[in-house]
Amino acid sequence: MKEVSPIKDIEKIKTVKRLMKENGDLRDLLIFTLGINAGLRISDILKLKWGDLLYKNGKIREEVLVKEKKTGKTKKFPLNDAVIESINLYIEQIKPSDMEMWVFPSRKKNGGIRPISRIAAWQMINKYCKAAGIKENVGTHTLRKTFGYHQYKNGTDIAMLQKMLNHSSPKITLRYIGIEREEMNERYKSVNL
């Protein structure tokens, strides 16, 4: 299995999202947007039901509570404006009526009885990233890595990011988000006490 990279170029992220909207793939837009803004693993995204994102009255929750499949730990996080916008677009398209329905149902025969597979998510991410001109290896983990990379670049402390991603050390987090040696060297050189 090839190592995948975060999407570092914000313009490429915008292009992926624009292509998804233009194609009417609002389910895929929400998967992508949630992944790059919440830092969830794809397994945790795909198992979401509407009751995880919405109150019974249809209003979007301020915070989402997810039990991580890999770690068994509970993660609670707020939804930002980009995710809320994607949820609203998707709701307009499919009009969910049952809080126990999968948010990301399979479109295959008998679809809706299970969420889309990791493979289907991987295919979708690859398709749109390639269409957006992204040359690096991408996959389902690209979404989570993109979240981590941009959090770090926007000033999130590495210890906080380590906690957000549930990693065991800062070294793992730095390697995970694709911070190359040169970037670390620049940071060392920038502090002259």
Disulfide bonds with the S-S distance in Angstrom:
none
